Each structure stands twice: as structure tokens, then as C-alpha cells.
């Protein structure tokens, strides 16, 4: 019994830290302005707890991003259509890109914080590897499409957090407009009819 309590406390602390970090990044205009001290204070834990649990600020952001992304990841890896692997590629590729875009729209603050960490390339992140590999494999099944590897990179570039922020925050584009434009662009790449909007 005594061994379970620290683990339960650690799990509670982890959830409190992730929730506090999420709220702070959402409220702050510049993700870079959120410090580990801010997060520790908001979560009601010591800074040492953060560093023990996450290593550093970048590690914390990665952990938060992955936690929020987990439901979409599960749907893509083994869920039903339209995200799951049994979906025809002409439907799955646009659905995967729309899911990534919607995630970035819903978690703009977090995506910007992750892409702005500067500690490593966003292309080396686990979530990017997942989406690129999943898209590449689906694109491999599209008849007549050459170079699925590069095409997957190019399509994912249209969902980068800095581009999403520019379109929403600076150009004033609506969520539905951005989704429709991405769907139309993807349809042109795949040489399939664009979905009606």
C-alpha cells in the first residue's frame, strides 16, 4: 500500500502540471513568455517536480502535446474510417490532414509553443514521424502518384502551426475556410474531386 501512494501523487502532480501548462499557453500571447516557474506556481508544485518529471521546458511541452494528441493518434493507428487504416487512400489522406489541421486549430497555443522550442527540428518529433509515415503509406496506395515520401512532407507543411497562426491570427481566415482550402489543395495533389463545402 505504501508503494502506491507516491505513484498516485506523481500521477496527480503530472496531470496538474499538464493542465496548468495548457491553460498558461492558451492565455499567453507569446508561448515563449511562459516559464517553468509560472507552470510550477499554477500547478501548485515545486520547480524540482517539473524538472524531475519532464526534464526541461521542451520536454514538458512535448509531453503535453503528446497527451492532447493521443486520441487522434489512436484513431489513425487503428480506428475506424475515415482516419483508420482500412479507409481507401483517396479518403484517408484528406481525413488525416484535416485531423492534423483541426488539432492545430484547437491547440494553436500548444503547437506554436512546440514548434518554437528551438531545441530540435519539428521534423524530428515523434508526432511528425507518425503523420509523415502514415500519410506516405496511404499515398503509396494512390494510383499514379509519384514520390509519396516528398508529397507527404509537402502536404504536412500546409498544417504547420506557424502557417495556421498566420492564416487565423493575421489574415483572419475562418476555421471552415482553412479546412476547405486544405481539402481542395489535397484533392488537386491526389487528382480526385474536392469534397463539397
C-alpha positions as CSV (number, residue, x, y, z in Angstrom):
1,X,0.0,0.0,0.0
2,X,2.8,2.4,0.9
3,X,4.4,2.0,-2.5
4,X,1.2,3.1,-4.4
5,X,0.8,6.5,-2.7
6,X,3.9,8.1,-4.3
7,X,2.9,6.8,-7.7
8,X,-0.6,8.2,-7.2
9,X,0.8,11.5,-6.1
10,X,3.2,11.6,-9.0
11,X,0.3,10.9,-11.5
12,X,-1.8,13.6,-9.9
13,X,1.1,16.1,-10.0
14,X,1.7,15.2,-13.6
15,X,-1.9,15.9,-14.5
16,X,-1.9,19.1,-12.6
17,X,1.3,20.3,-14.3
18,X,-0.1,19.4,-17.8
19,X,-3.4,21.2,-17.1
20,X,-1.6,24.3,-15.7
21,X,0.8,24.4,-18.7
22,X,-2.1,24.0,-21.2
23,X,-4.0,26.9,-19.6
24,X,-1.0,29.2,-19.4
25,X,0.0,28.6,-23.0
26,X,-3.6,29.2,-24.1
27,X,-3.8,32.6,-22.2
28,X,-0.4,33.9,-23.1
29,X,0.1,35.8,-26.3
30,X,3.6,34.6,-26.7
31,X,4.3,30.9,-25.8
32,X,7.9,31.9,-25.0
33,X,6.7,34.1,-22.1
34,X,5.5,31.0,-20.1
35,X,8.3,29.9,-17.8
36,X,8.8,26.7,-15.8
37,X,8.3,28.8,-12.6
38,X,4.9,30.0,-13.9
39,X,3.8,26.5,-14.6
40,X,5.0,25.2,-11.2
41,X,3.2,28.0,-9.4
42,X,0.0,27.5,-11.4
43,X,0.1,23.7,-10.7
44,X,0.9,24.1,-7.0
45,X,4.1,22.1,-7.2
46,X,7.8,22.9,-6.8
47,X,10.0,23.6,-9.8
48,X,12.0,20.5,-8.9
49,X,8.9,18.4,-9.6
50,X,8.7,19.7,-13.1
51,X,12.4,19.1,-13.9
52,X,12.2,15.6,-12.4
53,X,9.0,14.7,-14.3
54,X,9.8,16.4,-17.7
55,X,13.5,17.2,-17.8
56,X,13.1,20.7,-19.1
57,X,10.5,23.1,-20.7
58,X,10.8,21.5,-24.1
59,X,10.2,18.0,-22.5
60,X,7.1,19.4,-20.7
61,X,5.7,20.8,-24.0
62,X,6.3,17.6,-25.8
63,X,4.6,15.6,-23.1
64,X,1.6,18.0,-23.1
65,X,1.3,17.9,-26.9
66,X,1.5,14.1,-27.0
67,X,-1.1,13.8,-24.3
68,X,-3.6,16.0,-26.2
69,X,-2.8,14.3,-29.5
70,X,-3.2,10.7,-28.1
71,X,-6.9,10.3,-29.2
72,X,-6.2,11.4,-32.8
73,X,-3.1,9.1,-32.9
74,X,-5.2,6.1,-31.7
75,X,-7.8,6.8,-34.3
76,X,-5.2,7.0,-37.1
77,X,-3.3,3.9,-36.0
78,X,-6.2,1.5,-35.6
79,X,-9.6,3.3,-35.6
80,X,-12.5,3.1,-38.0
81,X,-12.8,5.2,-41.2
82,X,-12.1,7.9,-42.2
83,X,-8.8,8.0,-40.2
84,X,-8.2,4.3,-39.7
85,X,-6.0,2.1,-41.9
86,X,-8.9,0.3,-43.6
87,X,-10.0,3.6,-45.3
88,X,-9.3,4.0,-49.1
89,X,-6.3,6.3,-49.5
90,X,-8.3,8.9,-51.5
91,X,-10.5,9.4,-48.5
92,X,-7.9,8.7,-45.7
93,X,-5.3,11.2,-46.8
94,X,-7.7,14.2,-46.8
95,X,-9.2,13.0,-43.5
96,X,-5.7,12.6,-41.8
97,X,-4.7,16.1,-43.0
98,X,-8.0,17.6,-41.8
99,X,-7.5,15.9,-38.4
100,X,-4.0,17.4,-38.1
101,X,-5.2,20.8,-39.1
102,X,-8.1,20.7,-36.7
103,X,-5.8,19.7,-33.9
104,X,-3.5,22.6,-34.7
105,X,-6.5,25.0,-34.8
106,X,-7.8,23.7,-31.5
107,X,-4.4,23.7,-29.9
108,X,-2.7,26.7,-31.6
109,X,-1.0,27.9,-28.5
110,X,0.5,24.5,-27.8
111,X,1.5,23.7,-31.4
112,X,3.2,27.1,-31.6
113,X,5.0,26.5,-28.3
114,X,6.2,23.1,-29.5
115,X,7.4,24.4,-32.9
116,X,9.0,27.4,-31.2
117,X,11.1,25.5,-28.7
118,X,14.2,25.7,-30.9
119,X,15.7,22.8,-29.2
120,X,15.3,20.5,-32.1
121,X,13.8,20.2,-35.5
122,X,10.0,19.8,-35.6
123,X,10.6,17.2,-38.3
124,X,12.4,15.0,-35.7
125,X,9.5,15.0,-33.3
126,X,7.6,11.7,-32.8
127,X,4.3,13.1,-33.8
128,X,5.7,14.4,-37.1
129,X,7.3,11.0,-37.9
130,X,3.9,9.4,-37.2
131,X,1.9,11.6,-39.5
132,X,4.5,11.6,-42.2
133,X,4.8,7.8,-42.2
134,X,1.0,7.3,-42.1
135,X,0.5,9.7,-45.0
136,X,3.3,8.3,-47.0
137,X,2.0,4.7,-46.6
138,X,-1.5,5.9,-47.7
139,X,-0.1,7.9,-50.6
140,X,1.8,4.8,-51.8
141,X,-1.6,3.3,-52.5
142,X,-2.8,6.2,-54.7
143,X,-2.5,5.0,-58.3
144,X,-0.2,7.1,-60.5
145,X,1.1,9.2,-57.6
146,X,4.9,9.5,-57.7
147,X,7.2,10.2,-54.7
148,X,4.9,9.6,-51.8
149,X,7.6,10.5,-49.3
150,X,8.1,14.1,-50.5
151,X,4.4,14.5,-51.1
152,X,3.7,13.6,-47.5
153,X,6.2,16.3,-46.4
154,X,4.7,18.9,-48.7
155,X,1.1,18.2,-47.6
156,X,2.1,18.3,-43.9
157,X,3.8,21.7,-44.5
158,X,0.3,23.1,-45.1
159,X,-0.6,22.3,-41.5
160,X,2.4,23.8,-39.7
161,X,1.4,25.8,-36.6
162,X,3.1,29.0,-37.8
163,X,1.1,28.9,-41.1
164,X,-2.1,28.2,-39.2
165,X,-1.4,31.1,-36.8
166,X,-0.7,33.4,-39.8
167,X,-3.9,32.4,-41.6
168,X,-6.1,32.7,-38.5
169,X,-4.3,35.4,-36.5
170,X,-3.1,37.7,-39.3
171,X,-5.3,37.1,-42.3
172,X,-8.4,36.5,-40.3
173,X,-9.3,33.3,-42.1
174,X,-12.1,31.2,-40.5
175,X,-11.7,27.6,-39.5
176,X,-14.0,26.3,-42.2
177,X,-12.3,28.4,-44.9
178,X,-8.9,27.0,-44.0
179,X,-10.2,23.4,-43.9
180,X,-11.9,23.9,-47.2
181,X,-8.8,25.3,-48.8
182,X,-6.6,22.4,-47.5
183,X,-9.2,19.9,-48.7
184,X,-9.2,21.5,-52.2
185,X,-5.4,21.6,-52.3
186,X,-5.2,17.9,-51.2
187,X,-7.7,16.9,-53.9
188,X,-5.6,18.6,-56.6
189,X,-2.5,16.7,-55.4
190,X,-4.4,13.4,-55.4
191,X,-6.2,14.2,-58.7
192,X,-9.6,13.4,-57.1
193,X,-12.7,15.7,-56.9
194,X,-12.7,18.1,-54.0
195,X,-15.3,17.4,-51.3
196,X,-18.3,19.8,-51.4
197,X,-18.4,22.6,-48.8
